Structure formats: structure tokens, C-alpha cells
Amino acid sequence: MKDSVRILIVEDDMIIGANLSLQLVNLGYEVTGIESRGEEAIAHAMANTPDIILMDINLKGALNGIETVAAIQNKKDIPIIYLTANSDESTFSRAKETRPKAFITKPFNKLDLQRTIELVIEESKESRHHQNNTAEVEVMNDRIFVRHNGKMEKVLLKDILYIEADRNYCSIKTITVAHLLSSTLKSIEEKLPASRFIRVHRSFVVNISKLDFVADGYLEIGRKVIPLGKSHKEMLMSRIQAL
């Protein structure tokens, strides 16, 4: 697969969707799925975190393409390329508000598709490089500040439940909200006080004070079941006993 780039297709015309999938596979990309409805697209994006979403802007059903993208963006930052046969100014203006990376007008050819995707991939790489060289988390006593929409927002350490690695991102889960950051779990873990936080799995760091219970192979925080790695269990139990 081309740099392991994973693409979700959201298209309610299954013939177009299947043809698009075939073209992407021939170009060397991985297609995570073809969804025809907004609700299914949202669930797919949450479960699979594709690198790019090709979204039919005039999606039929309860949610159109723009509404579907807005719902996805409330949870995850995934580059969007809109597919549209409708170029009216009103639709274009509403779509722009969701900050897509590109528009492809139907009908499109293989070369248009390839060039657009390659440009979006390159832009995303440059954006991640910039973000990784810009402090996204700053720790101060009883709180951290996380970068969001160009601002540093306060998050109290006592409110953090756990931090979960999600491919190239990390999600800091609090009691009320999740903050998605383009940072590695290791880089965030190193900034958090070891007295409060501990790694329990390659994909999870937890707030010890928020543990509900620990079982054989897993633990639970706020109804979230989190795997407990064998290599981390002994350290966790010793930390709990020391409390």
C-alpha cells in the first residue's frame, strides 16, 4: 500500500463508490470501506480513523455530506476531500466552513483523483511536522494546557481519566471532553507527574486516582474498559499499594 494511506469512501451511489474504490486500490491506497449513509460513515470513522475521507457532498439520508463531516470533526481531525456534482455557491460556502482539504468535481478522472490525494497527503505531512515541533502540552502544577484551535486550553490533572494513543494522535479523555493531539503517547507521558499517571498498556496511560477496579488483564475507569499489559501490571499494583 502507498505509505499505508487509508481512505474511507462515503458515496450513496454504490456504482460510483465501487469504481472509486477500484481506482484507489489500483493507485496503491487502502480503502477502509464504502459507506452510503452519514450515520454509518461517522461510526466507521470513529472505529477505524482513516487518513483521508472522500465525502459525497450531496449525501442522501438524514445527514448530508457537510453535516456528516461536521459530526466527525467534533471527535476527530481527519482530512476531508469533497466529491460533488453540485457547484452552486451556497453549497460551496457551507462546505468551506468544515475546512475541507479539497473539492473534486464529478465526473473526475483517475489523474485528477491521484493528484488531489497526493497533494492532501503532502499537506497533512507538513502540518503534522509543524505540530510536532510546536508544544501542544504544557504542564503547570495541578494542570496542563493543551493546544486547541490556536489557543492553549486549561485541563486540570484531577479531571483527566486516561490518555489513549490513536495512530498518529493521542486523546486526553477527561470527565466531560476528549482533547485530540498530534503527539505521541510517550511525549505526553513524559510531561505528566509520575505520582499521578502510569502507563498500563502500549496505548494507554491512566490517572491512578480514577481507577474503579483492576482485574486480570484489564482495568476500568469511568465505564471504559482498558487493557492491562502483563509487563505493566506489577508496577501498577505496587503503585496502588503505595497509595
Secondary structure, DSSP 8 states (H G I E B T S, - for coil): -GGG-EEEEE-S-HHHHHHHHHHHHHTT-EEEEEE-SHHHHHHHHHHH--SEEEEETT--SSS-HHHHHHHHHTT----EEEEES---HHHHHHHHTT--SEEEESS--HHHHHHHHHHHHHHHHHHHHHHHTS--EEEETTEEEEEETTEEEEEEGGGEEEEEEETTEEEEEESS-EEEESS-HHHHHHHS-TTTEEEEETTEEEEGGG--EEETTEEEETTEEEE--HHHHHHHHHHHHH-
